[in-house]
């Protein structure tokens, strides 16, 4: 079990630039989640994949945000035209669905985004 | 919408002592999960303990145990024999049961362990 891997660990960019983050889930996990965590807050749900299908997007995910999970393996989260308010830790998690019971989510180290 | 409230922004405990972190939640569902996650500084979130709402018995994992009061919608975490490595931010989280998926987190409690 190599755990959930996220890349990069830290991204610094200027306002208005596009950024892309990658998440590699635990290999046998079919569910993948993205959360955003701002300073002093708990993580907030952004979006969720079951295999390659994106099944729900939070209202937090504006049209500048897009996530993909091609072939149901790794996932990318892209933010276009970044704004100051996008500065946060972006967490990826994965889990294995077992029948109709959900297994616990395992989190990666996160990508910290800083907008200058 | 489900909400999770952690009323203690910070707590401290002496090494080897016991501490209890509080969590309340609001839901209209009868089937759900509750979790405590630990997030050390600059490190990944780790699952500490999980409770399924249909189970009356409180979950335990070594030095960690919960007091699950379903009627009161309360889910506290007790850490016994506290160790320096327990120092972290602790998050209480809720998830609907069945095929649901997303976690709703509280704002967290920062636990300091004093030697």
Interface residues (C-beta under 8 A of the other chain):
Chain A: X3 X4 X31 X33 X35 X40 X41 X42 X43 X44 X45 X48 X55 X56 X91 X93 X95 X97 X100 X101 X102 X104 X105 X106 X107 X108 X109 X110
Chain B: X4 X33 X35 X37 X43 X44 X45 X46 X47 X50 X91 X93 X95 X97 X98 X99 X100 X101 X102 X103 X104 X105 X106 X107 X108
